[in-house]
Amino acid sequence: MKAVTIVPTYNERENIELLVSEILDLPVPVEVIIVDDNSPDGTGEIADWLAAAHPGQVHVIRRPGKLGLGTAYIAGFKKALEMGASRIMTMDADFSHPPRYIPALLKKSERVDVVIGSRYVDGGATAQCTLPRKVLSRGANGFAHLMLGLRARDTTAGFRCYRREVLESIDLESIRANGYSFLIEMLFLCQQAGWRIGEVPIVFVNRLLGASKISRKEIIKAILTVLRLAPRRIFSGKLTRIAHQGRGFLDAMGKLQESNSRGLNNGLQEQLIEQLINEGN
């Protein structure tokens, strides 16, 4: 199993070297793809140095400017798939997603298709987060659950592990969300496609170094993304019910025709007719 983790960066010079070191020191082999958006603080140069120091283990994608978290993930996904990775993870560069949980994500991925490092399952928690940050996270999750029917407890978490097949099945270029709302749209698409989604508990640690990238603009974009996706949930749900009813109707019709050809008793035929009526309602 070849595992790769994608780390988008923008002004993370205080964190990136130590983060990569901790990932490479894990008891399981994991390669790192750093996607840097031309960080003014020189993060890209440090990433290049890390790649030179760890050939075959650290890979770098340098982009011309700040193009958004979503496209950074997509660039990393494509690179990981080209590299032949069977497990593709995503994580933040600021240590809010401690690398020590990576083995647990990989272990869980043996049984499910998408694994989330979750704050909101038993054993999960947050540390050093302000009350407004906690309220924002809980509110975003509640809104996504209500509007999109997402079953995962932590829908906005960026610490994830995808099986290769999941990413190959999704039209990544069709995803319209670009910021942190990309995480919600990606999870929605995975659930709609029927992939098995699981969670492992982590302690999310608020960043100690560098500046947060979550802005009021990102919050508004996330709300708009959920509102855009909500009608798709409703429509796909209706299609699922119609398809289920259609299959039941055809099955009952087949049984009724078989009963006629075999001359079964009227009682059984009446039961089949009743089933047809129920399937049509």
C-alpha positions in Angstrom: 0.0 0.0 0.0 1.6 3.3 -1.1 0.4 6.2 1.1 0.8 9.8 0.3 -0.3 12.9 2.2 -1.0 16.3 0.6 0.0 19.4 2.5 -1.2 22.7 1.0 0.9 25.6 2.1 0.8 29.4 2.2 3.2 31.2 4.5 4.0 28.1 6.7 7.8 28.5 7.0 7.5 28.1 10.8 5.9 24.7 10.5 6.7 22.9 7.3 10.1 21.5 8.1 9.2 20.0 11.4 5.9 18.7 10.0 7.6 16.8 7.2 10.2 15.5 9.6 7.4 14.0 11.9 5.6 12.5 8.9 8.8 10.8 7.6 9.6 9.5 11.1 6.3 7.6 11.4 6.4 3.8 11.8 4.5 3.5 8.4 6.0 4.8 5.1 4.3 7.9 3.9 5.4 10.2 1.1 4.6 14.0 1.2 3.3 16.3 -1.5 3.7 19.9 -0.6 1.5 22.3 -2.7 2.8 25.8 -2.2 1.0 28.9 -3.6 4.0 31.1 -4.0 4.3 31.9 -0.3 5.9 35.3 0.3 7.6 34.0 3.4 9.7 31.5 1.4 7.8 28.3 2.3 8.2 27.1 -1.3 12.0 27.4 -1.1 12.0 25.4 2.1 9.8 22.8 0.4 12.3 22.5 -2.5 15.1 22.0 0.0 13.1 19.3 1.8 12.5 17.5 -1.6 16.2 17.6 -2.4 17.1 16.3 1.1 14.5 13.5 0.9 14.4 12.3 -2.8 11.5 10.0 -3.5 9.8 10.9 -0.2 9.0 14.6 -0.5 7.5 16.1 -3.7 6.7 19.7 -4.4 4.1 21.5 -6.6 4.9 25.2 -6.9 2.0 27.3 -8.1 2.2 30.9 -9.3 -0.1 32.5 -6.7 -2.7 31.9 -4.1 -5.2 29.8 -6.1 -7.3 28.4 -3.3 -7.3 25.3 -1.1 -9.6 23.3 -3.3 -7.5 23.5 -6.4 -4.4 22.8 -4.2 -6.0 19.5 -3.1 -7.0 18.7 -6.7 -3.4 19.3 -7.9 -2.1 17.1 -5.1 -4.7 14.4 -5.9 -3.6 14.3 -9.5 0.0 14.1 -8.6 -0.6 11.3 -6.0 -2.6 9.3 -8.6 0.2 9.7 -11.1 2.6 8.4 -8.5 0.5 5.2 -8.1 -0.7 5.9 -4.5 -3.4 3.7 -3.2 -4.1 5.9 -0.1 -4.2 9.6 -0.5 -4.4 11.8 2.6 -4.9 15.5 3.2 -3.8 17.5 6.2 -3.0 21.1 7.3 0.5 22.3 7.6 0.0 24.0 11.0 0.0 20.9 13.2 -3.8 21.2 13.8 -3.7 17.7 12.4 -1.0 15.9 14.4 0.9 13.4 12.2 0.8 10.8 14.9 -2.8 10.0 13.9 -1.8 9.0 10.3 -1.3 5.3 11.1 -4.9 5.2 12.6 -6.3 6.7 9.4 -4.5 4.2 7.2 -5.6 1.3 9.4 -9.2 2.4 9.2 -9.0 2.7 5.4 -8.7 -1.1 5.3 -12.4 -1.2 6.2 -13.9 2.0 4.7 -13.3 4.1 1.6 -13.0 7.6 3.2 -11.6 8.2 6.6 -12.0 11.4 8.6 -9.8 12.5 11.5 -12.7 13.6 13.6 -13.1 16.0 16.6 -16.7 14.9 17.1 -16.6 11.2 17.7 -15.9 9.4 21.0 -12.3 10.2 21.9 -12.1 13.2 19.7 -11.6 16.7 21.0 -10.2 20.2 20.3 -7.4 21.9 22.2 -6.5 25.6 22.5 -9.4 26.7 20.4 -11.3 29.9 21.2 -15.0 29.8 21.9 -15.9 31.6 18.7 -13.9 29.0 16.7 -15.7 26.2 18.5 -19.1 27.8 17.8 -18.2 28.3 14.2 -17.1 24.7 13.7 -20.2 23.3 15.4 -22.5 25.6 13.5 -20.9 24.7 10.2 -21.3 21.0 10.9 -24.9 21.3 12.1 -25.8 23.3 9.0 -24.2 20.7 6.7 -25.9 17.9 8.5 -29.3 19.6 8.3 -29.1 20.8 4.6 -27.1 18.0 3.0 -27.9 15.0 5.2 -24.2 14.3 5.7 -23.8 11.4 8.1 -20.2 12.0 9.2 -19.9 13.8 12.5 -17.0 16.1 11.4 -18.0 17.3 8.0 -15.5 20.2 7.8 -12.4 18.3 8.8 -9.5 18.5 6.3 -7.6 15.5 7.9 -8.7 12.7 5.6 -7.7 9.6 3.9 -9.2 8.5 0.5 -8.8 5.2 -1.2 -7.5 5.6 -4.8 -10.8 4.3 -6.2 -12.7 7.1 -4.6 -10.7 9.9 -6.2 -10.8 8.1 -9.6 -14.6 7.9 -9.5 -15.2 11.6 -8.9 -14.9 14.3 -11.6 -12.6 16.5 -9.6 -12.7 19.3 -12.2 -16.5 19.6 -11.7 -16.1 20.6 -8.1 -17.0 24.3 -7.9 -16.0 25.0 -4.2 -12.5 26.2 -3.9 -11.8 27.3 -0.3 -12.6 25.3 2.9 -16.0 24.6 1.5 -14.3 22.2 -0.9 -14.2 19.8 2.0 -17.9 19.8 2.4 -18.6 19.4 -1.3 -16.0 16.6 -1.6 -17.7 14.7 1.3 -21.1 15.3 -0.2 -20.0 13.7 -3.5 -18.4 10.8 -1.7 -21.6 10.1 0.3 -23.8 10.5 -2.8 -21.6 8.0 -4.7 -22.2 5.4 -2.0 -18.6 5.2 -0.7 -18.2 4.0 2.9 -17.2 6.8 5.2 -15.6 6.3 8.6 -14.1 8.4 11.3 -11.2 8.0 13.8 -10.9 10.3 16.9 -8.2 13.0 16.9 -7.4 15.9 19.1 -7.5 19.0 16.9 -4.9 21.5 18.1 -5.4 25.1 17.1 -2.4 26.5 15.3 0.4 27.9 17.5 2.5 29.5 14.7 1.5 31.5 11.7 -1.9 33.1 10.8 -5.2 31.4 10.4 -6.5 31.3 6.8 -10.2 31.2 7.7 -11.8 34.5 6.9 -15.4 35.9 6.9 -15.3 35.5 3.1 -14.5 31.7 3.5 -17.5 31.4 5.9 -19.9 33.0 3.4 -18.6 30.8 0.6 -19.1 27.7 2.7 -22.8 28.7 3.4 -23.3 29.3 -0.3 -21.8 26.0 -1.2 -24.2 24.1 1.1 -27.2 26.0 -0.3 -26.0 25.2 -3.8 -25.7 21.5 -3.0 -28.9 21.1 -1.0 -31.3 20.8 -4.1 -29.1 18.0 -5.4 -29.6 16.1 -2.2 -33.4 16.5 -2.5 -33.5 15.6 -6.2 -31.2 12.6 -5.9 -33.3 11.3 -3.0 -36.4 11.5 -5.1 -34.7 9.6 -7.9 -33.6 6.9 -5.5 -37.1 6.4 -4.2 -38.5 6.3 -7.7 -35.9 3.8 -8.8 -36.6 1.6 -5.7 -40.4 1.8 -6.4 -39.8 1.0 -10.1 -37.7 -2.1 -9.3 -40.4 -3.3 -6.8 -43.1 -2.7 -9.3 -41.3 -4.7 -12.1 -40.6 -7.5 -9.6 -44.2 -7.8 -8.6 -45.3 -7.7 -12.2 -43.0 -10.6 -13.0 -44.3 -12.6 -10.1 -47.9 -12.0 -11.2 -47.2 -13.1 -14.7 -45.5 -16.2 -13.4 -48.4 -17.0 -11.2 -50.8 -16.7 -14.2 -48.6 -19.1 -16.2 -48.4 -21.6 -13.4 -52.1 -21.3 -12.5 -51.5 -20.3 -8.8 -54.4 -19.8 -6.5 -56.4 -16.5 -6.4 -55.3 -15.7 -2.9 -51.6 -15.5 -3.9 -52.5 -13.4 -7.0 -54.5 -11.0 -4.8 -51.4 -10.6 -2.6 -49.3 -9.8 -5.7 -51.8 -7.3 -6.9 -51.8 -5.6 -3.5 -48.0 -5.4 -3.7 -48.3 -3.7 -7.1 -50.6 -1.2 -5.7 -48.3 -0.4 -2.8 -45.3 -0.1 -5.1 -47.2 2.4 -7.2 -48.0 4.7 -4.3 
